Amino acid sequence: MNRKYRWIKSGWLAVGLIFSFTVCADTNRPYDTYCNLARPITSLANQTIKMLKIRITVNGEMVIATLADNPTAKDFYSLLPLTLSLNDYAATEKIAYLTRKLSKAGAPAGSEPAIGDIAYYAPWGNLAIFYKNFAYSEGLIKLGKIDSGLESFKKDGLLKVTIEPISNTQ
């Protein structure tokens, strides 16, 4: 009797495991607590997560942004710190020419900028910070996104800015 009970118990355990693997195989279910608990937990302690954060000071106001994980954004980051004069362009973006052209390695042919996007317009070699949405533009490479303080760019006229990296210890 004891042997039979162990076999039934282990059989139900196997059915339960098969069920949880089948149900939880669908990774598009982030809301399912059971499945999230059934998945192995990976520790972030041994992983290096490097987000390129920048601070843009606009007329004394601090703006924080996160750069994308692409070669052009990393090349831009290597230029920092920078002091630039941003001019308004097409009542949509603030632009400034950089000290040199950036890498276009692996970049798409173009992109459609949205409010808060930081981009590089490769044909002209300029930085663009969008305070309004705009249409798809050939040669436009997204560098990142403004996290906070976008309203600082919606001011008329020339803006003097300082762009600097934010280290992981700040």
Helices and strands as residue ranges (DSSP letters): H 2-24, H 33-38, E 53-58, E 61-67, H 71-78, E 82-89, E 93-97, E 110-111, E 117-121, E 126-130, E 137-138, E 140-148, G 150-153, E 159-166
